[in-house]
């Protein structure tokens, strides 16, 4: 039991577009309009206006949007609790994870969790750390997994797994003859990095800052948004990339990439689980219990 009209309104309010709301909710645009008109009739207030051809939230619309996340989460808790009475576990689980976690860590445990609980509807949103935090703050997701720790006061961060960043090159690159480079060498090597907003880039910048090395002093030839794309890039380049060891372990094993140590530059970090302060979501809590139970299986050997 969930208020579909509220979901339609929230989608339209998030996109400020009836067309995009229809696409997201898999209904027609007239159906979106009908659901919104029903909400307006129920509360006796207009929630949208058109200004210069653009959809704009009214004061009533902004008030409704501020409550929409809590209302829909309440329906999710109700569905979970009612199903529990008959021994079932059902509901929706919306997870946002930064790229490394979404691609290389969560899929196996999500597969086993959904196999155990087939009535749970799963949505996995993959983005960089900054975007995951933003989605969580907007109630677009229930849980976040990020590659660093942010500073949003509305969010609660819990340490989860350790990770290490490594410098990698193609085994066909001239750099592959080296096993180690120095900090001075860094300034001469072409480097490919993750995009601004990613946790991987933030850790790299922080490590350099502690060595008084500005990022602008390096030969950064590209910022690329996904680890898989970066790996494909450097396989056809003489450049070096900075990535999670989890992202390159298979290629290192296969002999297509090589890890090079950077002397005196530790690149360890901690993955964090992120929730909203005071958040209650029964399905999310059940998944967290399952996740922590299987944490040893996710740790690198």
C-alpha positions in Angstrom: 0.0 0.0 0.0 1.7 3.2 -1.1 0.4 6.5 -2.3 1.2 6.4 -6.0 0.0 10.0 -6.4 2.6 11.2 -3.9 5.3 9.4 -5.9 4.1 11.0 -9.1 4.1 14.5 -7.5 7.6 14.0 -6.0 8.9 13.0 -9.4 7.4 16.0 -11.1 8.7 18.3 -8.3 12.2 16.8 -8.6 12.4 17.2 -12.3 10.0 20.2 -12.7 8.8 18.4 -15.7 5.6 16.4 -16.4 7.3 14.7 -19.3 10.2 13.5 -17.2 7.9 12.4 -14.4 5.9 10.4 -16.8 9.0 8.7 -18.1 10.3 7.9 -14.6 6.9 6.6 -13.4 6.2 4.7 -16.6 2.8 6.3 -17.1 1.5 8.8 -19.6 1.7 12.6 -19.2 -2.1 13.0 -19.0 -2.0 10.4 -16.1 0.7 12.6 -14.4 -1.6 15.6 -14.8 -4.6 13.7 -13.4 -2.7 12.5 -10.3 -1.5 16.0 -9.6 -5.0 17.5 -10.0 -6.3 14.9 -7.6 -3.7 16.0 -5.0 -4.6 19.7 -5.6 -8.4 18.9 -5.2 -7.7 17.0 -2.0 -5.8 19.9 -0.3 -7.5 22.7 -2.1 -4.2 24.2 -3.1 -2.3 24.4 -6.4 1.1 22.8 -6.1 2.5 23.9 -9.5 2.4 27.0 -11.6 3.7 27.6 -15.1 5.9 30.6 -15.4 7.4 31.4 -18.8 6.6 27.9 -20.0 8.4 26.4 -17.0 6.9 24.3 -14.2 7.4 26.0 -10.8 6.5 24.8 -7.3 4.0 27.0 -5.4 4.4 27.5 -1.7 1.9 24.7 -1.1 4.0 22.5 -3.5 7.2 23.2 -1.6 5.4 22.4 1.7 4.1 19.1 0.2 7.5 18.2 -1.2 9.1 18.8 2.3 6.8 16.1 3.7 6.7 13.7 0.7 9.8 11.8 1.6 8.6 11.1 5.2 5.2 10.1 4.0 6.5 7.6 1.4 9.0 6.2 3.9 6.1 5.7 6.3 4.2 3.7 3.7 7.3 1.6 3.1 7.6 0.9 6.9 3.9 0.0 7.0 4.2 -2.4 4.1 7.2 -4.1 5.7 5.5 -4.4 9.1 2.3 -5.8 7.7 4.2 -8.4 5.6 6.2 -9.3 8.7 3.0 -10.4 10.4 2.6 -13.1 7.9 6.2 -14.1 7.9 7.2 -12.3 4.7 9.8 -9.6 4.1 8.7 -7.1 1.5 9.2 -3.5 0.6 11.5 -1.3 -1.4 15.2 -0.8 -0.9 16.8 2.2 -2.7 20.6 2.3 -2.5 23.0 4.9 -3.7 26.6 3.9 -4.0 29.7 5.6 -5.3 31.2 4.0 -8.4 33.8 1.7 -6.9 31.4 0.3 -4.3 28.5 -0.1 -6.8 30.7 -1.9 -9.4 33.0 -4.1 -7.4 31.7 -4.6 -3.9 27.9 -4.5 -3.5 26.6 -6.6 -6.5 27.4 -10.1 -5.0 25.9 -9.3 -1.6 22.8 -7.6 -3.2 22.3 -10.7 -5.3 22.3 -13.0 -2.3 20.1 -10.7 -0.3 17.4 -10.4 -3.0 17.6 -14.2 -3.5 16.8 -14.7 0.2 14.1 -11.9 0.1 12.5 -12.1 -3.4 9.7 -9.7 -2.4 12.0 -6.8 -1.8 12.2 -4.4 -4.7 15.8 -3.2 -5.2 17.0 0.0 -6.9 20.8 0.6 -7.1 21.8 4.2 -8.0 25.4 4.5 -9.1 27.1 8.0 -8.9 30.0 9.7 -7.3 30.2 10.4 -3.6 28.8 13.9 -3.8 25.8 12.9 -5.9 25.0 10.0 -3.5 25.0 12.3 -0.5 22.7 14.8 -2.4 20.3 12.0 -3.3 20.2 10.8 0.3 19.5 14.3 1.6 16.7 14.6 -0.9 15.1 11.3 0.2 15.6 9.9 -3.3 17.4 6.9 -1.7 17.3 5.0 1.6 21.0 4.2 2.1 24.3 5.5 0.8 27.7 3.9 0.4 30.5 6.4 -0.3 34.3 6.4 -0.8 35.1 8.9 1.8 33.4 10.9 4.6 31.5 14.1 3.9 30.4 16.9 6.1 26.6 17.1 5.7 25.2 17.7 9.2 21.9 16.0 8.1 23.7 12.7 7.4 25.2 10.1 9.7 28.4 8.3 8.5 29.4 4.8 9.8 32.8 3.2 9.0 32.4 0.1 6.9 35.3 -1.3 4.9 39.0 -0.4 4.4 40.2 0.2 0.8 43.5 1.2 -0.8 44.2 3.3 -3.9 47.0 2.2 -6.1 48.9 3.6 -9.1 48.4 1.4 -12.2 49.8 1.4 -15.7 49.4 -0.8 -18.7 52.0 -3.6 -18.9 52.8 -2.3 -22.3 53.7 1.2 -21.0 57.4 2.2 -20.6 56.5 2.8 -16.9 55.8 -0.9 -16.4 59.6 -1.5 -16.0 59.4 0.2 -12.7 58.2 -1.3 -9.4 58.3 2.0 -7.5 58.3 5.7 -8.2 59.2 8.7 -6.0 57.1 11.8 -5.3 59.5 13.7 -7.6 58.8 11.3 -10.4 55.1 12.1 -10.2 55.5 15.5 -11.8 56.8 13.9 -15.0 54.2 11.2 -15.4 50.9 11.7 -17.4 48.1 10.8 -15.0 44.4 10.0 -15.5 42.1 10.7 -12.6 38.5 10.3 -11.6 36.1 13.3 -12.0 35.6 16.1 -9.5 33.2 15.0 -6.7 34.5 11.4 -6.6 35.8 10.0 -3.3 38.8 8.5 -5.2 39.9 11.9 -6.4 39.3 13.5 -2.9 41.6 10.9 -1.2 44.3 11.4 -3.9 44.2 15.2 -3.5 44.3 14.9 0.3 47.4 12.6 0.2 49.2 15.0 -2.1 48.2 18.0 0.0 49.9 16.4 3.0 53.1 16.2 0.9 52.7 19.8 -0.2 52.1 18.8 -3.8 49.3 20.7 -5.5 47.3 18.7 -8.0 47.9 21.5 -10.6 51.6 20.6 -10.5 50.9 17.1 -12.0 50.5 16.2 -15.7 46.8 15.4 -15.5 45.8 14.5 -19.0 42.2 13.5 -18.3 39.4 13.3 -15.7 37.1 10.3 -16.4 33.9 9.5 -14.6 34.2 5.7 -14.3 36.9 3.3 -13.2 36.1 0.9 -16.1 36.6 3.7 -18.6 39.9 4.8 -17.0 41.2 1.2 -17.2 40.3 1.0 -20.9 42.0 4.3 -21.4 45.3 3.5 -19.8 45.4 0.1 -21.6 45.9 2.1 -24.8 48.1 4.8 -23.2 51.4 5.3 -21.5 49.6 7.2 -18.7 49.2 6.2 -15.1 45.9 6.0 -13.2 45.0 6.2 -9.5 42.2 3.6 -8.7 40.9 1.4 -6.0 42.9 -1.9 -5.7 39.4 -3.6 -5.9 38.8 -2.1 -9.3 42.1 -3.4 -10.9 42.6 -6.7 -9.1 41.4 -8.8 -12.0 43.4 -6.9 -14.6 46.6 -7.2 -12.5 45.9 -10.9 -12.1 45.4 -11.2 -15.9 48.6 -9.3 -16.6 47.1 -6.4 -18.5 47.8 -3.8 -15.7 50.6 -3.4 -13.2 50.6 -1.8 -9.8 53.5 0.6 -9.1 54.2 1.7 -5.6 54.5 5.4 -4.9 57.2 5.8 -2.2 56.2 7.6 1.0 52.6 8.2 -0.2 50.1 6.0 1.6 46.7 5.9 -0.1 44.4 4.1 2.3 40.8 5.1 2.9 37.6 4.0 4.6 34.3 3.3 2.8 31.3 4.6 4.8 27.7 3.8 5.1 25.6 6.9 5.1 22.1 7.5 6.4 19.9 10.5 7.2 20.0 11.5 10.9 17.1 9.9 12.7 16.2 7.8 9.7 13.9 4.8 10.1 13.6 2.3 7.3 12.9 -1.3 8.2 14.0 -2.8 4.8 17.2 -0.8 4.9 18.0 -1.9 8.5 17.4 -5.5 7.6 19.8 -5.2 4.7 22.4 -3.5 6.9 22.2 -6.4 9.3 22.7 -8.8 6.4 25.6 -6.7 5.0 27.5 -6.5 8.3 27.0 -10.3 8.8 28.8 -10.8 5.4 31.4 -8.1 5.9 34.3 -10.6 6.2 33.5 -11.9 2.7 33.8 -8.4 1.3 37.3 -7.6 2.8 40.3 -7.9 0.5 42.5 -10.9 1.2 
